[in-house]
Amino acid sequence: MAIKITNSTIISDGRAFINVDNVQGTYGNLHASPSSVTSNITMSNSIQTCIMTGNVTFTLSGGDEGRTTALLLDTGSSGHTPTFPSSILWVGSEPTWSGSRYWQITILSRGTYQTGTAVGYAGSSPTEAVTLGGTTSSPVNNFDATGIEPFEAGWRFKADGNVYKWQHPNNAGGDSETLYSTTQWNNITPSQTYYIKASNYSGTVNLNVANSDTLNTWIALTGTREFNVYDTRDSNSYADENCVMKIEISANSSGSPVLATGYYKVSYVGTA
Amino acid sequence: MAIKIAGTTVINNSRAVTNMTDIAGNYGQFHGTAETITTVLDMNKPVMTRTLTAATTFTATNIATGRCCLLLLNVSASGHLPTWPSSIQWPGNGAEPDWDATGVQHWLVGFTCWDNTTIRATATGWG
């Protein structure tokens, strides 16, 4: 049976102490229950854990003055970037989150603002590397069979730093979009804006201008950039076809210097 | 007389709260009990104290996610070296503090259990 004081339960049937107005004394084996956080840091929870699987913008709630919470943050092997509310005042300045993988962050609420301290631990995030695959003689291949016309397939370079194959579902065996590599074009979530340029390099057919992002131009890799072959012909009218595209990446919109060059191929079967 | 909930004591005859499942509310003058240890860092003990009289190898027990403890460590004027279990990781590049640094004798070592096997620690030293 619950224990009540003037009709307010202070010890529930589950042996939980609730509605506690004040506690005085000493404690021994007493621990905060850790809770898991996705993006909202609740100041009423003492210990919170978060394993990031992508960049996260955190929010705060329950920030009554005097409350303290510890956030045990794992930015992941890819070094995802956390963004915290501007109401948090950091000791010195906001830490460089890419400097470590694991962070113990303590936040103290002052009501309208919070103070934050952070300690980073080993397991440093990998150094950002921009690379591309394939060579002129051995480009990375995306092979598909023709199906319901038109045939469409290509390569996608996304803002998450990964490279994807694209095969239209109407192709025979077309897999739609599939992840090809998390290490090519960027091994981590990009730390800045990069620029990509695609151009036709060799092959029997060219990239389709209408179904691709702008060719032969440096364009910001801030969204999905895709470069596709689009063939409206009856597959009985042509033999095997292929297109090799040259992909370049730079940190500057001018394209200088080029950080990485790769060659990506689309090949498909014709039955003529 | 102890207070029980469904036959389980929640406040014993010594006024100690036991078997609690949760507590929600505010606290005022509420402190962890400091206990002297020898070589076992017990994550069930909120505040531990130890004065080294020789080089000492510590072990850790009761590691569970979210548990936090403090160790008030005195390496003595002789600067005896502590050795820590591999479950403990140190900030930055993982290098341990310089325990026998000149002029530093007293250390406040904080432990936080990140999971059930890993403890991440901080340490601040004074003379």
Interface residues (C-beta under 8 A of the other chain):
Chain A: M1 A2 I3 I11 S12 D13 G14 R15 A16 F17 I18 N19 V20 D21 N22 V23 Q24 G25 T26 Y27 G28 N29 L30 H31 A32 S33 P34 I47 T49 A70 L72 S100 Y102 Q104 V119 G120 Y121 A122 S124
Chain B: I3 I5 A6 T8 V10 R15 V17 N19 M20 T21 D22 I23 A24 G25 N26 Y27 G28 Q29 F30 H31 G32 T33 N44 K45 P46 A64 T65 G66 R67 C68 Q89 W90 P91 G92 N93 G94 T112 W114 R120 T122
